[in-house]
Amino acid sequence: MLQIVVGALSITLSIVVLSLLAIVPGATVLGLILFLSIVFLILGIERLAIGVSTASLRKTRVINIVLGLVIVGLSIFLLQFPILTSASLVILAAVALLISGVARIIHGISREIPKSYKAATIGVGALSIVISLAIIANPIKLGLVLLVIILTITLLIAGIEMIYLGARGIRKE
């Protein structure tokens, strides 16, 4: 039952975010960044609390404290500079996509593979390069919006999966 409820909440949240993205894209992206920053802050505090608790082992205590401090620091930085940080991460992801696109084209050209697979590999590589260059050229308007759309669609799919598993009585491990 809990899976169905959480799945329905995920689907509802994803539909609301996609709707708001169409109406007020800037505010939606900024709101999502701030929301994720607050989630990171809570997770960091949780890691610190686990590390400080007497129930944790010495080895995991140090790891949890260090991880908690890093996550809290990251979340505070995100809260202070949400657009700069997110634009930097989007550009970094776009560069990774560009490198992946080049690698796909090289793979498609250099390998003895079936023509249909070769054409698909080269096509996906070219599409990756075009998208990455467009994102690098305009990381705030295109990159952040694309990131929000991808995250929202992922949330939608996860919600559908949770409802399906909950309705079938299957536990997600």
N, C-alpha and C positions, 0 to 999 in steps of 0.2 A: 504494500500500500504506500509506503514511504517513497519507493522508487517512482510510482505513478505521480504522487504529489510533487516531488522534486522535478520530475520530467515535465510536468505541466507548468511549473514555475519557470523552468529553463526556456520552454517554448514561448511562454508569455513574455518573459524578459527579452528574448531575442526579437520577437515581433515589435515590442515597444521600442527597442533600440533602433531597429531598422526603420521604423516609422519616424522616430525623432531625427534620425540621420537624414531622411529625405526632407524634413521640415527645417531643422536648424542644425546643419552638419557641424559647424564649429563648436557650438555648445555641447553637442552630443559627444564629440571626440574629447573635448576637455573634461567633461563629466566622467567619461569612462576612464580617462587617465587618472583623475583624482580618486575615483572609486578603487581602481587597482592599487594606487599608492596607499590608500587606507587599509586595504586588504593585506598588502605587504607589511605595513606597520603592525597590524594585529598578529600576523604570522611571526614576525620578528620577536615581538614581545612574548609570544607563546614559546618560541625556541629558547629565549632567555629564561623564562620561568621553568621550563623543563630542565635546562642546564643547571640552574641554581637549586632545584629541588634535591633533597637528600636521597630520593629513590633512584636517581640515575647513577650509572657507573662512572668512575673517574674519567675514562677515555671518552665516553659519549658526553659527559658533562662539559668538557673543554670544547668539543666539536659543536655542541648545541649553543654554548655561550658565544663562541666566535661567529657561528652562522647567524645567530640572533642579532648580534651587533652589526654584522654586514647587512642583513636584511633591513634592520631599523635605519641604518645610515642611508641605504639605497632609497627607502621609502621617503625619508625626510628630504633627500635630494630631489626625488621625483615631485614631491609636494611643493618644493621651492621653485623648481624650473621645469614644469611639466611639458611645455612646448619644445624647449631646447633639447631636453633629454629624449623625448619621443621622436623628434625629427632626426636626431643623431642615430637612434636605434633603427629607424626606418631607412636611413641612408646606408647604414651598415648591412641591413637585410637586403637592400637593393643591390649593393655591390656583390653580396654572396649570390644573389639570383643571377647577376650578370656573369659571374665566373661559372656558375652552373650551366647557363645557356651556352657559353663558349665551349665548355667541356662536352655538352651534348652534341653540338655541331661537329666537333672534332671526332667524337665517338661515332657519329653517324657517317661521317665521310671516310674514316680510316678502317672501319671494320667490314668484313665480308658477312653481311647479314641480309636477310630478305629485303627486297626493295620497299615493301609496304612499311616494314619496321624502320628502315633507313629514312624514308620520307617522314614518318611520324617523329622520329628522334630529331632530325634536322628542323622540322617545323616547330616542335616544342622548344628546341634551343633558340630558334629565331624569335619566337613569341616571348620567351623569357628575357632575351636581350632587349626587345622593344619595351616591354613592361618595366624592366629595371631602369632603362634610360629615362623613361617618362617619370618614374618615381624620383630618380636622382634630380631631374630637372625641376620637379615641384613636389618636394617631400611632404609639405604641410597639407596642401589641398588634396593631392592625389594619394600620397603614401599613407597618411594617417586614416583617411577615409577608407581606403582599400583594406588596411589593417583591421579597422572596426568591422567592416563587412565580413571579412574572413573569420574573425573571432565570433561574430554574431551567428554566422551560418554554422560554425562549429558547435556553438551552444545549442542551436536549434536541432542539429543532428543528434547531439548527446541527449537532449531532452526526449526526442522521438525514441531513441534507443532505450532510455530509462523507462518510458511508458510501456514499450513493447516487452522489456524484460520483466517489469512489474506485473503486467497483465498475464504473462505466461508463467509467473511464479518462479522465475529464474533469478538467482542471486548474482549480482555483478561482483566478482572477486577482485 
